[in-house]
C-alpha cells in the first residue's frame, strides 16, 4: 500500500510466510479489505484499519472473498459451503456490519 509517500506491506498476522493476500477495496475512511491464505491453509477475509487487522469469516462457510466495502465500512462477502449431498454447493453473499 502506498500512502503519503510511504510504502507498507499488507500482511495479516496469521498469513503464510509467502502470503497470498488480495487487497480488494479501500473505503472512504481508509479501511482496506480483502482475502488471504492463512497458516491453517484456509482462506479468510480481512479488514485493515488504523494498523489493526480483523479476520473475517462466515460461520459454516469456507474461503470468503471480500467483494466490496461501502462508505459506512460495511463489507460485502461471498463464501461457499459444500453440502453433504454430492455436487451441491451453497453460495453465500451478504453484508457484515463494520468489522472494526
N, CA, C and O of each residue as an XYZ file, in Angstrom:
400
protein
N       0.855     -1.164      0.000
C       0.000      0.000      0.000
C       0.906      1.233      0.000
O       1.900      1.286      0.725
N       0.555      2.210     -0.812
C       1.316      3.456     -0.906
C       0.458      4.576     -0.362
O      -0.634      4.820     -0.874
N       0.933      5.266      0.673
C       0.175      6.369      1.260
C       1.140      7.421      1.781
O       2.085      7.105      2.504
N       0.903      8.654      1.416
C       1.724      9.787      1.857
C       3.215      9.549      1.634
O       4.038      9.902      2.479
N       3.557      8.951      0.495
C       4.953      8.719      0.148
C       5.610      7.552      0.848
O       6.825      7.381      0.752
N       4.830      6.740      1.556
C       5.386      5.598      2.289
C       4.740      4.313      1.778
O       3.518      4.235      1.646
N       5.559      3.316      1.494
C       5.070      2.008      1.055
C       5.002      1.070      2.252
O       5.961      0.969      3.017
N       3.872      0.381      2.418
C       3.704     -0.591      3.507
C       3.186     -1.899      2.943
O       2.348     -1.904      2.042
N       3.682     -3.008      3.470
C       3.163     -4.319      3.097
C       1.843     -4.573      3.803
O       1.660     -4.190      4.958
N       0.933     -5.219      3.102
C      -0.312     -5.663      3.720
C      -0.159     -7.163      3.918
O      -0.189     -7.937      2.962
N       0.005     -7.560      5.174
C       0.215     -8.965      5.507
C      -0.444     -9.263      6.851
O       0.125     -8.958      7.900
N      -1.655     -9.866      6.828
C      -2.307    -10.223      8.094
C      -1.389    -11.070      8.973
O      -0.590    -11.849      8.453
N      -1.491    -10.932     10.289
C      -0.568    -11.590     11.213
C      -0.479    -13.104     11.069
O       0.598    -13.663     11.276
N      -1.570    -13.795     10.720
C      -1.521    -15.257     10.625
C      -1.429    -15.745      9.182
O      -1.753    -16.898      8.898
N      -0.990    -14.875      8.268
C      -0.853    -15.288      6.874
C       0.411    -16.134      6.713
O       1.295    -16.136      7.570
N       0.470    -16.849      5.594
C       1.634    -17.677      5.298
C       2.873    -16.803      5.140
O       2.757    -15.619      4.821
N       4.081    -17.383      5.365
C       5.308    -16.597      5.216
C       5.447    -15.967      3.825
O       5.904    -14.830      3.700
N       5.057    -16.698      2.793
C       4.977    -16.135      1.453
C       3.494    -15.994      1.171
O       2.885    -16.887      0.582
N       2.911    -14.884      1.586
C       1.461    -14.810      1.636
C       0.791    -14.613      0.284
O       1.324    -13.982     -0.628
N      -0.394    -15.180      0.206
C      -1.322    -14.829     -0.859
C      -2.290    -13.844     -0.218
O      -3.154    -14.239      0.564
N      -2.150    -12.579     -0.544
C      -3.010    -11.540      0.008
C      -3.587    -10.755     -1.159
O      -2.853    -10.263     -2.016
N      -4.906    -10.643     -1.182
C      -5.580     -9.881     -2.213
C      -6.295     -8.714     -1.552
O      -7.389     -8.871     -1.009
N      -5.675     -7.550     -1.600
C      -6.320     -6.346     -1.078
C      -7.302     -5.881     -2.143
O      -6.895     -5.369     -3.186
N      -8.600     -6.058     -1.881
C      -9.617     -5.859     -2.908
C     -10.123     -4.428     -3.002
O     -10.267     -3.892     -4.101
N     -10.390     -3.809     -1.871
C     -11.025     -2.491     -1.874
C     -10.508     -1.656     -0.713
O      -9.938     -2.176      0.246
N     -10.719     -0.351     -0.821
C     -10.423      0.566      0.271
C     -11.625      1.494      0.428
O     -12.150      2.009     -0.559
N     -12.053      1.702      1.661
C     -13.231      2.527      1.915
C     -12.843      4.000      1.999
O     -11.662      4.347      2.027
N     -13.848      4.848      2.039
C     -13.612      6.289      2.180
C     -12.880      6.613      3.474
O     -12.137      7.593      3.540
N     -13.087      5.791      4.510
C     -12.436      6.047      5.800
C     -11.032      5.455      5.876
O     -10.353      5.604      6.892
N     -10.584      4.777      4.798
C      -9.238      4.233      4.768
C      -9.129      2.781      5.176
O      -8.015      2.280      5.332
N     -10.249      2.078      5.357
C     -10.207      0.649      5.678
C      -9.896     -0.133      4.412
O     -10.561      0.034      3.390
N      -8.881     -0.988      4.486
C      -8.512     -1.863      3.371
C      -9.102     -3.230      3.672
O      -8.916     -3.756      4.769
N      -9.818     -3.818      2.699
C     -10.411     -5.139      2.881
C      -9.964     -6.048      1.753
O      -9.671     -5.596      0.646
N      -9.917     -7.342      2.056
C      -9.509     -8.311      1.044
C      -9.539     -9.712      1.600
O     -10.189     -9.990      2.608
N      -8.818    -10.595      0.921
C      -8.776    -12.008      1.289
C      -7.322    -12.464      1.352
O      -6.443    -11.868      0.729
N      -7.083    -13.534      2.117
C      -5.729    -14.066      2.225
C      -5.769    -15.536      2.615
O      -6.799    -16.051      3.049
N      -4.621    -16.206      2.451
C      -4.484    -17.590      2.884
C      -3.649    -17.589      4.158
O      -2.561    -17.016      4.209
N      -4.182    -18.244      5.183
C      -3.538    -18.230      6.495
C      -2.678    -19.475      6.709
O      -2.629    -20.371      5.866
N      -2.003    -19.507      7.859
C      -1.163    -20.648      8.233
C      -1.954    -21.943      8.295
O      -1.381    -23.020      8.126
N      -3.265    -21.863      8.535
C      -4.095    -23.072      8.581
C      -4.485    -23.541      7.176
O      -5.298    -24.455      7.036
N      -3.920    -22.934      6.148
C      -4.135    -23.239      4.733
C      -5.567    -22.918      4.291
O      -5.964    -23.293      3.188
N      -6.322    -22.253      5.108
C      -7.678    -21.850      4.756
C      -7.664    -20.403      4.271
O      -6.780    -19.616      4.610
N      -8.671    -20.083      3.470
C      -8.844    -18.706      3.042
C      -9.649    -17.944      4.087
O     -10.542    -18.505      4.722
N      -9.336    -16.690      4.260
C     -10.034    -15.831      5.212
C     -10.162    -14.441      4.592
O      -9.410    -14.078      3.687
N     -11.109    -13.685      5.085
C     -11.192    -12.283      4.719
C     -10.480    -11.466      5.777
O     -10.244    -11.944      6.887
N     -10.136    -10.227      5.433
C      -9.516     -9.359      6.428
C      -9.957     -7.921      6.208
O     -10.366     -7.531      5.114
N      -9.863     -7.163      7.256
C     -10.020     -5.714      7.212
C      -8.820     -5.122      7.941
O      -8.427     -5.612      9.000
N      -8.247     -4.086      7.382
C      -7.123     -3.378      7.988
C      -7.515     -1.921      8.125
O      -7.769     -1.234      7.136
N      -7.561     -1.462      9.363
C      -7.896     -0.058      9.602
C      -7.060      0.465     10.759
O      -7.004     -0.143     11.827
N      -6.421      1.583     10.535
C      -5.570      2.215     11.553
C      -4.545      1.251     12.123
O      -4.274      1.268     13.323
N      -3.966      0.397     11.259
C      -2.924     -0.528     11.679
C      -3.406     -1.790     12.364
O      -2.584     -2.599     12.796
N      -4.718     -1.986     12.479
C      -5.271     -3.156     13.156
C      -5.949     -4.069     12.133
O      -6.792     -3.635     11.348
N      -5.558     -5.347     12.166
C      -6.166     -6.347     11.296
C      -7.328     -7.026     12.011
O      -7.260     -7.303     13.209
N      -8.400     -7.293     11.256
C      -9.524     -8.075     11.744
C      -9.765     -9.208     10.759
O      -9.956     -8.969      9.566
N      -9.755    -10.449     11.258
C     -10.059    -11.603     10.413
C     -11.568    -11.675     10.222
O     -12.326    -11.485     11.173
N     -12.009    -11.950      8.989
C     -13.429    -12.023      8.677
C     -13.740    -13.393      8.089
O     -13.225    -13.756      7.031
N     -14.585    -14.150      8.782
C     -15.035    -15.457      8.325
C     -16.552    -15.516      8.404
O     -17.167    -14.767      9.164
N     -17.155    -16.400      7.627
C     -18.592    -16.631      7.678
C     -18.781    -17.993      8.336
O     -18.371    -18.999      7.756
N     -19.389    -18.072      9.528
C     -19.537    -19.352     10.232
C     -20.222    -20.409      9.354
O     -21.279    -20.160      8.774
N     -19.604    -21.584      9.268
C     -20.156    -22.689      8.486
C     -19.806    -22.650      7.010
O     -20.178    -23.557      6.265
N     -19.096    -21.616      6.572
C     -18.717    -21.476      5.169
C     -17.197    -21.374      5.085
O     -16.528    -21.114      6.085
N     -16.661    -21.579      3.891
C     -15.212    -21.530      3.737
C     -14.810    -20.514      2.666
O     -15.625    -20.057      1.865
N     -13.545    -20.191      2.690
C     -12.910    -19.342      1.684
C     -13.697    -18.082      1.338
O     -14.111    -17.914      0.191
N     -13.909    -17.200      2.302
C     -14.629    -15.968      1.984
C     -13.832    -15.090      1.025
O     -12.607    -15.001      1.108
N     -14.541    -14.458      0.135
C     -13.955    -13.481     -0.778
C     -14.616    -12.142     -0.479
O     -15.841    -12.030     -0.489
N     -13.814    -11.151     -0.218
C     -14.331     -9.820      0.061
C     -14.562     -9.134     -1.283
O     -13.642     -9.008     -2.091
N     -15.789     -8.695     -1.512
C     -16.154     -8.111     -2.796
C     -16.195     -6.584     -2.781
O     -15.886     -5.942     -3.785
N     -16.574     -6.008     -1.650
C     -16.737     -4.554     -1.612
C     -16.780     -4.064     -0.174
O     -16.995     -4.839      0.758
N     -16.571     -2.774     -0.014
C     -16.753     -2.092      1.269
C     -17.383     -0.745      0.942
O     -16.966     -0.075     -0.002
N     -18.386     -0.346      1.721
C     -19.060      0.922      1.423
C     -18.592      2.038      2.351
O     -17.709      1.838      3.185
N     -19.192      3.208      2.194
C     -18.753      4.367      2.974
C     -19.044      4.233      4.460
O     -18.522      5.008      5.262
N     -19.868      3.263      4.841
C     -20.155      3.006      6.255
C     -19.289      1.878      6.810
O     -19.499      1.430      7.937
N     -18.320      1.420      6.025
C     -17.423      0.306      6.362
C     -18.171     -1.014      6.518
O     -17.710     -1.900      7.237
N     -19.326     -1.159      5.851
C     -19.982     -2.466      5.760
C     -19.302     -3.236      4.643
O     -18.987     -2.673      3.595
N     -19.077     -4.515      4.863
C     -18.280     -5.320      3.945
C     -19.153     -6.371      3.285
O     -19.888     -7.086      3.966
N     -19.079     -6.474      1.947
C     -19.799     -7.484      1.196
C     -18.894     -8.693      1.031
O     -17.775     -8.587      0.531
N     -19.405     -9.859      1.466
C     -18.616    -11.092      1.481
C     -19.325    -12.155      0.652
O     -20.553    -12.242      0.645
N     -18.535    -12.955     -0.040
C     -19.044    -14.144     -0.709
C     -18.271    -15.335     -0.157
O     -17.047    -15.278     -0.042
N     -18.977    -16.418      0.186
C     -18.326    -17.623      0.704
C     -19.093    -18.840      0.205
O     -20.228    -18.718     -0.255
N     -18.473    -20.010      0.295
C     -19.109    -21.234     -0.181
C     -19.261    -22.238      0.944
O     -18.510    -22.227      1.920
N     -20.243    -23.099      0.787
C     -20.462    -24.188      1.727
C     -20.682    -25.452      0.904
O     -21.589    -25.509      0.073
N     -19.869    -26.441      1.133
C     -20.011    -27.708      0.428
C     -21.018    -28.550      1.200
O     -20.862    -28.783      2.399
N     -22.035    -28.996      0.509
C     -23.097    -29.785      1.128
C     -22.690    -31.252      1.215
O     -21.793    -31.700      0.501
N     -23.351    -31.986      2.089
C     -23.140    -33.434      2.180
C     -23.688    -34.142      0.939
O     -23.302    -35.270      0.632
N     -24.588    -33.465      0.237
C     -25.144    -34.035     -0.985
C     -24.138    -33.870     -2.114
O     -23.568    -32.792     -2.283
N     -23.920    -34.902     -2.869
C     -22.925    -34.880     -3.938
C     -23.273    -33.792     -4.958
O     -24.406    -33.688     -5.428
N     -22.271    -32.997     -5.278
C     -22.433    -31.980     -6.301
C     -23.197    -30.739     -5.888
O     -23.461    -29.881     -6.731
N     -23.560    -30.611     -4.622
C     -24.323    -29.439     -4.178
C     -23.417    -28.480     -3.419
O     -22.757    -28.860     -2.451
N     -23.396    -27.252     -3.866
C     -22.635    -26.202     -3.215
C     -23.577    -25.045     -2.931
O     -24.383    -24.670     -3.783
N     -23.480    -24.482     -1.745
C     -24.301    -23.336     -1.370
C     -23.412    -22.104     -1.411
O     -22.318    -22.107     -0.847
N     -23.870    -21.063     -2.066
C     -23.122    -19.822     -2.160
C     -23.777    -18.776     -1.268
O     -24.988    -18.565     -1.336
N     -22.987    -18.132     -0.445
C     -23.473    -17.084      0.461
C     -22.953    -15.747     -0.040
O     -21.764    -15.613     -0.331
N     -23.818    -14.772     -0.143
C     -23.404    -13.390     -0.372
C     -24.163    -12.541      0.629
O     -25.384    -12.650      0.740
N     -23.463    -11.714      1.344
C     -24.126    -10.867      2.312
C     -23.195     -9.852      2.909
O     -21.976     -9.940      2.768
N     -23.786     -8.879      3.583
C     -23.005     -7.829      4.241
C     -22.752     -8.200      5.689
O     -23.602     -8.802      6.345
N     -21.596     -7.842      6.174
C     -21.386     -7.839      7.614
C     -21.227     -6.374      7.983
O     -20.675     -5.584      7.216
N     -21.711     -6.025      9.153
C     -21.546     -4.638      9.560
C     -20.094     -4.395      9.888
O     -19.291     -5.327      9.944
N     -19.771     -3.173     10.097
C     -18.371     -2.791     10.277
C     -17.653     -3.768     11.193
O     -18.119     -4.079     12.289
N     -16.519     -4.240     10.723
C     -15.766     -5.269     11.435
C     -14.736     -4.667     12.376
O     -13.965     -5.402     12.994
N     -14.707     -3.357     12.497
C     -13.670     -2.745     13.323
C     -14.278     -1.863     14.380
O     -13.554     -1.262     15.174
